[in-house]
Amino acid sequence: MTSTPPSSTPAARRDAMRWVPVPEELFQATLKVRVQVQKQLQMRPDLSVVIGAMLARALETEGLADAVTRHAVAQLQRNVEAPVEP
């Protein structure tokens, strides 16, 4: 009798996942990439596979830390400049 390694069970995979809030426009852009991949694979990939591949590719990019810094500064400026509603 063979047993399934703990890391390959659905519960173990869920425990290894991280949940991160993502702005809606970036989520929608990711869904568009997923549709492109679906057309190529003739099957719909799990969203975690698409996001994982995108993150892995981004981590190979030169200047990633600089790009993240610019994005963070832009987000902070947008939040500071946003009008306060009464």
N, C-alpha and C positions, 0 to 999 in steps of 0.2 A: 504494500500500500504506500503510495506517495502522498506527501502532504504539500499543500501550497505554501510557498514561502510567505511569511507575514507581510512583506512589502508589496505583494501582488494581489492581496485581497482588496475588495472595494473599500472596506472601512479603513484599511491602512493607507490607501491612496488618498482618501478624503482627509485623513489626519495629517498627511504630508503636504496638503495644499494650504496656501495662504490666501486670504480674502483681502483685497485692496480696493478701496473706493476709486473709481475712475470717472473723469468727467464724461458726460453724455456724448459729446461730439467725438471723443476718442473711442468710446465704446462703439458708436455707430460706424466709424471708420474701420474698426476691427471687424465688424460684421460684414462689411463690404469685401474685405480681404478674404474672409471665410467663404463667401459666395464664389469668389474667384478660384479658391482652392477646391471647393466642392465641384466646380465645373471640370477641373483638371483631374480630380480623383474619381469622379462619378459617384461620390458618396460625401455626406456632410461630416466634416471632422468636428470633433469635440472642440468647443471654444477654448478650453485649456490648452489643447495642442497648438492651436493657432497662436494664442498669446505667448505660449512658451517658446515657439519658434521665432516669433517676433522679438522677444526679449533676448534670446540667444544670439540672434543676428545683431541686435543693437549693441550687445556687449562686445562684439568684435569690431565695432566702429571706432575709428580714431577720433579723439576729441569728444567722446561721449560725456565725460564729466563737465566739459565746457558747455555743451549743449544743454545738459540738465541744469547747470547754473543759470544760463540765460533764460530757460523756461521758468525756473523758480522765481527769478527776479521779475519777470514779466507777470507772473501770477500774483506776486506780492504787490506790484504796482497797480494792477487791475483792481485788487481788493481794497487798496488804500484810496484809489481814485473813484471807486464806486459810490454813487450818491446814496445817502442814508435816507430811507423812507420813514416817514413819521408813523 
